[in-house]
Amino acid sequence: MSETISLDFKRPMAVFPLPGVVLLPHGVQALHIFEPRYRQMVDDCLEAVEDDNLLTAAPIAMATYATGPKAVGSKASPPIKPATCVGKIVQHQRLPDGRHNIVVQGICRARIRALMEPTDARLYRMALLEPTERVSDPPPPLPGVRKAIRTLLTGPRLGRMTAAPAIMEWLARKDVSTHAILELVGFTLIGDDTVRYRLLAEPSARERAELIQRELGRLDRILTKADEQAWKAWPKGVSWN
């Protein structure tokens, strides 16, 4: 999306918590909306859409739960982790029975400073947020990061990953910043939800870059061990893969 998106942090935003889903800026997440409370949330977010322009839709704070699956499934509203990714609906399909298929793109990091529980009329939670990073501040330089990621992804192991060619294309584009590439690498290659949440909650771009490089190095070492393990040595026929 090349259009500029402005966010008003003085107004509360809808909160959409999901177990095991951590969105990062620049990442996109396809979602099927079927619960009544979140069907209402999407309807409310799309209410202000003008001339089918989804950029005018209200933002959604994508969050994750702070508790396990059992607590998430209970009737009480389970606690939410404070770090969120503010996103915009960039694709939408309304189904005949009131469900929605949507695609949400991450815009920026934020933290919950006040959570508003559901009311009789509003079935979903809302929150007042504060941005994690100040947009007015110029992004810090990240020397060597682009080269380090390229070196890892052109290796004999990480280069076999399905997403590696797409990331290499991003690395070759001068119009895609190193900061954006870090977000895309974190979202597409980091599968551990705990690590991805650390990337979401970390305000320092330099710290995020180091975390991603460590995780890619760890993944490379795991794949090395898998390559070294002969199939006869697989425990009960199961390999590292």
C-alpha positions in Angstrom: 0.0 0.0 0.0 1.6 3.2 -1.1 -1.0 5.5 0.4 -0.3 7.4 3.6 -2.3 6.1 6.6 -2.8 8.4 9.6 -3.8 7.1 13.0 -5.6 9.0 15.7 -4.3 7.6 19.0 -6.6 9.9 21.0 -9.6 7.7 20.0 -10.1 4.2 21.2 -9.5 1.4 18.8 -11.2 -2.0 18.4 -9.1 -4.9 19.9 -9.0 -8.2 18.2 -7.1 -10.7 20.4 -6.2 -14.1 18.9 -4.3 -17.1 20.4 -1.1 -17.8 18.5 -1.4 -14.9 16.1 1.1 -12.1 16.2 1.0 -9.5 13.4 4.0 -7.3 12.7 4.1 -4.0 10.8 4.1 -4.6 7.0 2.9 -8.1 7.5 -0.5 -9.3 6.3 -2.9 -11.7 8.0 -5.9 -13.4 6.4 -8.8 -13.9 8.8 -12.2 -15.6 8.7 -14.5 -13.7 11.1 -17.4 -15.8 12.4 -17.9 -15.0 16.1 -20.8 -12.6 16.6 -18.7 -10.1 18.6 -16.0 -9.9 15.9 -18.6 -9.8 13.1 -19.9 -6.7 14.9 -16.4 -5.3 15.2 -15.7 -5.6 11.5 -19.1 -4.1 10.7 -18.4 -1.2 13.0 -14.8 -0.7 11.5 -16.3 -0.7 8.0 -19.2 1.6 8.8 -17.2 4.7 7.9 -15.9 3.3 4.6 -16.5 5.8 1.7 -16.8 4.7 -1.9 -15.4 1.3 -1.1 -12.1 2.9 0.0 -10.9 0.6 2.8 -8.3 3.2 3.8 -11.2 5.0 5.5 -12.0 1.9 7.6 -11.3 2.2 11.4 -8.1 0.6 12.5 -8.0 -2.7 14.5 -5.5 -3.4 17.3 -4.3 -7.0 16.7 -3.4 -8.5 20.1 -2.7 -11.8 21.6 -3.8 -13.5 24.8 -1.7 -13.6 27.9 -3.2 -17.0 29.0 -3.4 -20.5 27.8 -6.1 -22.1 25.5 -8.3 -23.2 28.4 -8.6 -19.7 29.8 -9.1 -18.3 26.3 -12.1 -20.6 25.8 -13.8 -19.6 29.0 -16.7 -17.1 29.2 -14.7 -14.5 31.1 -12.6 -12.0 29.1 -9.1 -13.4 29.3 -6.2 -11.0 29.8 -4.4 -9.6 26.8 -0.7 -8.9 26.4 0.1 -5.2 26.2 1.9 -5.0 22.9 -0.3 -4.8 19.8 0.1 -4.2 16.1 -2.3 -1.6 14.8 -3.6 -2.8 11.4 -6.0 -1.8 8.6 -8.4 -3.9 6.7 -7.0 -4.0 3.1 -9.3 -6.7 1.7 -12.8 -7.6 2.6 -15.5 -10.1 1.5 -18.9 -10.0 3.2 -20.5 -13.4 3.2 -24.3 -13.8 3.0 -24.7 -15.1 6.6 -22.9 -12.1 8.1 -19.4 -13.7 8.4 -16.4 -11.9 6.9 -13.2 -12.8 5.1 -10.7 -10.0 5.7 -7.0 -9.3 5.2 -5.4 -7.1 7.8 -2.1 -5.3 7.1 0.1 -4.3 10.1 0.8 -0.5 10.3 2.7 0.2 13.5 3.5 -1.0 17.0 1.5 0.2 20.0 0.8 -0.6 23.6 -2.5 -0.8 25.4 -2.8 1.9 28.1 -6.5 1.5 28.9 -8.7 -1.4 28.1 -12.5 -1.0 27.7 -14.5 -4.1 28.3 -17.6 -5.0 26.3 -20.9 -3.3 27.0 -24.5 -4.3 26.4 -24.4 -2.7 22.9 -20.8 -3.4 22.0 -19.7 -7.0 22.2 -16.0 -6.6 21.7 -13.3 -4.8 23.6 -11.7 -1.5 22.7 -8.6 0.2 24.0 -6.7 3.5 24.2 -3.3 2.9 22.7 0.0 4.7 22.6 2.5 4.2 19.8 5.7 2.3 20.7 7.8 4.3 18.3 7.5 8.0 17.4 6.9 8.4 13.7 8.5 11.8 13.8 11.9 10.3 14.7 14.1 9.2 11.8 14.7 5.5 11.8 18.2 4.6 13.1 20.8 3.3 10.6 21.2 -0.4 10.5 24.6 -0.9 8.9 25.5 -4.4 7.8 22.0 -5.9 8.6 20.9 -6.2 5.0 24.1 -8.0 4.1 23.9 -10.3 7.1 20.4 -11.4 6.2 21.3 -11.9 2.5 24.3 -14.0 3.5 22.2 -16.2 5.7 19.4 -16.7 3.1 21.9 -17.5 0.3 23.3 -20.3 2.4 22.7 -24.0 1.6 20.1 -24.4 4.3 18.0 -21.3 4.8 18.1 -20.8 1.0 15.9 -23.8 0.7 13.1 -22.2 2.7 9.9 -21.4 0.7 9.9 -17.7 1.6 13.6 -17.2 0.9 13.2 -16.1 -2.8 10.6 -13.5 -2.0 12.8 -12.0 0.8 15.8 -12.0 -1.6 13.6 -9.9 -4.0 12.8 -7.5 -1.2 16.6 -7.2 -0.4 17.3 -6.3 -4.0 14.8 -3.5 -4.1 16.2 -0.1 -3.1 12.6 1.2 -2.4 12.2 -1.3 0.4 13.9 -0.1 3.5 16.0 -2.3 5.8 13.5 -1.7 8.6 10.6 -3.0 6.4 12.7 -6.0 5.4 13.3 -6.8 9.1 9.5 -6.7 9.7 8.8 -9.0 6.7 11.6 -11.4 7.7 10.3 -11.6 11.2 6.7 -12.2 10.1 7.4 -14.7 7.3 10.4 -16.7 8.8 10.0 -16.5 12.6 7.4 -19.2 13.4 7.8 -19.1 17.2 4.9 -17.0 18.6 7.0 -16.1 21.7 9.8 -14.8 19.6 7.5 -12.9 17.3 5.8 -11.3 20.2 9.2 -10.2 21.5 9.8 -8.6 18.1 6.4 -6.8 18.4 7.0 -5.6 21.9 10.6 -4.4 21.3 10.8 -0.7 20.6 14.4 -0.6 19.4 15.0 -1.4 15.7 18.6 -2.4 16.5 17.5 -4.9 19.1 14.9 -6.4 16.7 17.6 -6.7 14.0 19.9 -8.6 16.5 17.1 -10.8 17.6 16.1 -11.7 14.0 19.8 -12.5 13.1 20.1 -14.7 16.2 16.9 -16.6 15.3 18.0 -17.1 11.7 21.4 -18.4 12.9 19.6 -20.8 15.3 17.4 -22.0 12.5 20.4 -22.5 10.3 22.1 -24.6 13.0 19.0 -26.8 13.4 18.8 -27.4 9.7 22.5 -28.3 9.7 21.9 -31.0 12.3 19.0 -32.3 10.3 21.2 -32.5 7.2 23.8 -34.4 9.1 21.4 -37.0 10.5 21.2 -40.1 8.4 17.7 -41.5 7.9 18.7 -44.7 9.7 19.4 -42.6 12.8 16.0 -41.1 12.9 14.3 -41.9 16.3 11.3 -44.2 15.5 11.5 -43.0 11.9 11.2 -39.3 12.7 13.8 -36.8 11.5 14.7 -33.3 12.7 12.5 -31.9 10.0 
